[in-house]
Amino acid sequence: MVWIAAGSALAAPTLVALGSGSGSANTAALLAWGGLCTVTGVLAAVSGTLFGVLATRERHLFRYFKDR
């Protein structure tokens, strides 16, 4: 559910720009902003995942599965 909300928020500027269809400079700015939001979101997701993987220690995993 979280990914749907995040994807919708990132895609909204691009969808608005494509929906207007006027071809003006404002549309180009909205497309650029939508692309920037998308790139920022992807970088945040990848860096968060990388941090989570690097922060997880093997002994924590062993303890977690042992306690389960």
C-alpha positions as CSV (number, residue, x, y, z in Angstrom):
1,M,0.0,0.0,0.0
2,V,2.9,2.4,0.8
3,W,4.4,1.8,-2.6
4,I,1.1,2.7,-4.4
5,A,0.9,6.0,-2.5
6,A,4.6,6.8,-3.2
7,G,4.3,5.9,-6.8
8,S,1.2,8.0,-7.3
9,A,2.9,11.0,-5.6
10,L,5.9,10.6,-7.8
11,A,3.9,10.2,-11.0
12,A,1.4,13.0,-10.4
13,P,3.4,15.9,-11.9
14,T,4.2,13.9,-15.0
15,L,0.6,12.8,-15.4
16,V,-0.7,16.4,-15.0
17,A,1.8,17.6,-17.6
18,L,0.8,14.9,-20.1
19,G,-2.9,15.5,-19.4
20,S,-2.7,19.2,-20.1
21,G,-1.3,18.5,-23.6
22,S,-0.6,22.2,-24.3
23,G,3.1,21.8,-25.1
24,S,4.0,25.0,-23.4
25,A,7.1,25.8,-21.3
26,N,5.0,25.1,-18.2
27,T,4.4,21.6,-19.4
28,A,8.1,21.1,-19.9
29,A,8.8,22.4,-16.4
30,L,6.3,20.0,-15.0
31,L,7.8,17.1,-16.9
32,A,11.3,18.1,-15.6
33,W,10.0,18.3,-12.1
34,G,8.2,15.0,-12.4
35,G,11.5,13.4,-13.6
36,L,13.4,15.0,-10.8
37,C,10.9,13.6,-8.3
38,T,11.1,10.2,-9.8
39,V,14.9,10.1,-9.8
40,T,15.0,11.4,-6.2
41,G,12.5,8.7,-5.1
42,V,14.5,5.9,-6.8
43,L,17.7,7.1,-5.2
44,A,16.1,7.3,-1.8
45,A,14.7,3.8,-2.1
46,V,18.0,2.3,-3.3
47,S,20.0,4.1,-0.6
48,G,17.5,3.1,2.1
49,T,17.7,-0.5,1.0
50,L,21.4,-0.4,0.9
51,F,21.6,1.1,4.3
52,G,19.3,-1.5,5.7
53,V,21.3,-4.3,4.2
54,L,24.6,-2.9,5.5
55,A,23.1,-2.2,9.0
56,T,21.9,-5.8,9.4
57,R,24.4,-8.0,11.2
58,E,24.6,-11.7,10.7
59,R,24.4,-12.4,14.4
60,H,21.1,-10.3,14.6
61,L,19.7,-12.6,11.9
62,F,20.8,-15.7,13.7
63,R,19.2,-14.4,17.0
64,Y,16.0,-13.5,15.2
65,F,15.6,-16.9,13.6
66,K,16.6,-18.7,16.8
67,D,13.9,-16.7,18.8
68,R,11.3,-17.5,16.2
